[in-house]
Amino acid sequence: MDVVVIGGHGKIARRLLGLLIERGHGARGVIRNPDHAADLESLGAEPFICDLETEELTDAVAGADAVVFAAGAGPGSEPERKKTVDLGGAVKLIEACRANEISRYVMVSSINADHPGDWPEQMRPYFEAKAAADAELEKAGLAHTIVRPGSLSDEPGTAMVSAAPDSPYGVIPRDDVALVLAEVLEADNTIGKSFDVVSGETPVKAAVAAR
Ligand SMILES: NC(=O)c1ccc[n+]([C@@H]2O[C@H](COP(=O)([O-])OP(=O)(O)OC[C@H]3O[C@@H](n4cnc5c(N)ncnc54)[C@H](OP(=O)(O)O)[C@@H]3O)[C@@H](O)[C@H]2O)c1
């Protein structure tokens, strides 16, 4: 399978690109900074330069079997960038999938994106953007999966998670999020599903197979 990961130099994305290569898939990472290309090449992934705020993603995803939206404006960014990256970029990716007749779209969302009542006020622009992006994807008619990780850590992964439509708040290493995404791409049972993922007691493969 040829997979394109948007936000290709992100911490989750680089882990995912490495896993995809290990599993024998084609892996392309879409990055905006040409200086990041060598890092992707060292993983065996193909870099594609495109700033999703100022350019279309149509050419970036050409030839792909599946796409993953793993970009994000980041915690220090202004509310406007949540709209242009977290929402606008995700919507551009839907349009690029349509233009290229790609149906499989996996979204890196966030735990609580589906719980507006739990949003702290200062995080509201971020969660509003993530919730709107998820809603756009759900109604796009693509073969989507929405993965909502808990709070991300850089601790080593354990490959043990809890994946459920509605989890209590929790933490999860980025290693394990990437592993879940790699499994989801290979698991058609996850098409049309949305679920939270946090550290837990079930091996990733089994947790994904049970969705
Ligand atoms: N932090 C949490 O606890 C948490 C919890 C749940 C979900 N999430 C979600 O998980 C996502 C991935 O996490 P992460 O740690 O892998 O994030 P990350 O390391 O910040 O990666 C995000 C990537 O998006 C890229 N990007 C930003 N603006 C772009 C643009 N205009 N064009 C192209 N690429 C652009 C960034 O590129 P540059 O390197 O060029 O800036 C960066 O590489 C987050 O963005 C967030 O939505 C986060």
Ligand as a Chemical Component Dictionary entry (heavy atoms), coordinates in Angstrom:
data_LIG
# 
_chem_comp.id                   LIG 
_chem_comp.type                 NON-POLYMER 
_chem_comp.pdbx_formal_charge   0 
_chem_comp.three_letter_code    LIG 
# 
loop_
_chem_comp_atom.comp_id 
_chem_comp_atom.atom_id 
_chem_comp_atom.alt_atom_id 
_chem_comp_atom.type_symbol 
_chem_comp_atom.charge 
_chem_comp_atom.model_Cartn_x 
_chem_comp_atom.model_Cartn_y 
_chem_comp_atom.model_Cartn_z 
_chem_comp_atom.pdbx_ordinal 
LIG N1  N1  N 0  -0.203 17.182 22.067 1  
LIG C1  C1  C 0  -1.112 16.307 22.443 2  
LIG O1  O1  O 0  -1.172 15.901 23.621 3  
LIG C2  C2  C 0  -2.110 15.786 21.444 4  
LIG C3  C3  C 0  -3.089 14.926 21.877 5  
LIG C4  C4  C 0  -3.953 14.359 20.942 6  
LIG C5  C5  C 0  -3.807 14.665 19.600 7  
LIG N2  N2  N 1  -2.852 15.521 19.194 8  
LIG C6  C6  C 0  -2.732 15.764 17.742 9  
LIG O2  O2  O 0  -1.684 14.988 17.212 10 
LIG C7  C7  C 0  -1.047 15.743 16.168 11 
LIG C8  C8  C 0  0.320  15.171 15.865 12 
LIG O3  O3  O 0  1.117  15.254 17.035 13 
LIG P1  P1  P 0  2.700  15.412 16.897 14 
LIG O4  O4  O 0  3.248  15.422 18.262 15 
LIG O5  O5  O -1 3.208  14.452 15.880 16 
LIG O6  O6  O 0  2.769  16.889 16.270 17 
LIG P2  P2  P 0  4.002  17.719 15.699 18 
LIG O7  O7  O 0  5.292  17.024 15.999 19 
LIG O8  O8  O 0  3.819  19.130 16.144 20 
LIG O9  O9  O 0  3.785  17.620 14.105 21 
LIG C9  C9  C 0  2.892  18.440 13.423 22 
LIG C10 C10 C 0  3.478  18.670 12.035 23 
LIG O10 O10 O 0  2.559  19.484 11.274 24 
LIG C11 C11 C 0  3.344  20.236 10.407 25 
LIG N3  N3  N 0  2.722  21.443 9.878  26 
LIG C12 C12 C 0  2.271  22.524 10.567 27 
LIG N4  N4  N 0  1.855  23.478 9.732  28 
LIG C13 C13 C 0  2.046  22.991 8.468  29 
LIG C14 C14 C 0  1.821  23.519 7.174  30 
LIG N5  N5  N 0  1.302  24.735 7.013  31 
LIG N6  N6  N 0  2.131  22.748 6.096  32 
LIG C15 C15 C 0  2.655  21.517 6.246  33 
LIG N7  N7  N 0  2.910  20.968 7.465  34 
LIG C16 C16 C 0  2.601  21.701 8.559  35 
LIG C17 C17 C 0  4.532  20.655 11.225 36 
LIG O11 O11 O 0  5.569  21.027 10.355 37 
LIG P3  P3  P 0  6.850  21.910 10.846 38 
LIG O12 O12 O 0  7.763  20.877 11.462 39 
LIG O13 O13 O 0  7.359  22.497 9.578  40 
LIG O14 O14 O 0  6.315  22.913 11.836 41 
LIG C18 C18 C 0  4.817  19.406 12.052 42 
LIG O15 O15 O 0  5.834  18.622 11.466 43 
LIG C19 C19 C 0  -1.072 17.154 16.739 44 
LIG O16 O16 O 0  -0.883 18.128 15.774 45 
LIG C20 C20 C 0  -2.441 17.215 17.390 46 
LIG O17 O17 O 0  -3.414 17.672 16.483 47 
LIG C21 C21 C 0  -1.994 16.078 20.082 48 
# 
loop_
_chem_comp_bond.comp_id 
_chem_comp_bond.atom_id_1 
_chem_comp_bond.atom_id_2 
_chem_comp_bond.value_order 
_chem_comp_bond.pdbx_ordinal 
LIG N1  C1  SING 1  
LIG C1  O1  DOUB 2  
LIG C1  C2  SING 3  
LIG C2  C3  SING 4  
LIG C2  C21 DOUB 5  
LIG C3  C4  DOUB 6  
LIG C4  C5  SING 7  
LIG C5  N2  DOUB 8  
LIG N2  C6  SING 9  
LIG N2  C21 SING 10 
LIG C6  O2  SING 11 
LIG C6  C20 SING 12 
LIG O2  C7  SING 13 
LIG C7  C8  SING 14 
LIG C7  C19 SING 15 
LIG C8  O3  SING 16 
LIG O3  P1  SING 17 
LIG P1  O4  DOUB 18 
LIG P1  O5  SING 19 
LIG P1  O6  SING 20 
LIG O6  P2  SING 21 
LIG P2  O7  DOUB 22 
LIG P2  O8  SING 23 
LIG P2  O9  SING 24 
LIG O9  C9  SING 25 
LIG C9  C10 SING 26 
LIG C10 O10 SING 27 
LIG C10 C18 SING 28 
LIG O10 C11 SING 29 
LIG C11 N3  SING 30 
LIG C11 C17 SING 31 
LIG N3  C12 SING 32 
LIG N3  C16 SING 33 
LIG C12 N4  DOUB 34 
LIG N4  C13 SING 35 
LIG C13 C14 SING 36 
LIG C13 C16 DOUB 37 
LIG C14 N5  SING 38 
LIG C14 N6  DOUB 39 
LIG N6  C15 SING 40 
LIG C15 N7  DOUB 41 
LIG N7  C16 SING 42 
LIG C17 O11 SING 43 
LIG C17 C18 SING 44 
LIG O11 P3  SING 45 
LIG P3  O12 DOUB 46 
LIG P3  O13 SING 47 
LIG P3  O14 SING 48 
LIG C18 O15 SING 49 
LIG C19 O16 SING 50 
LIG C19 C20 SING 51 
LIG C20 O17 SING 52 
# 
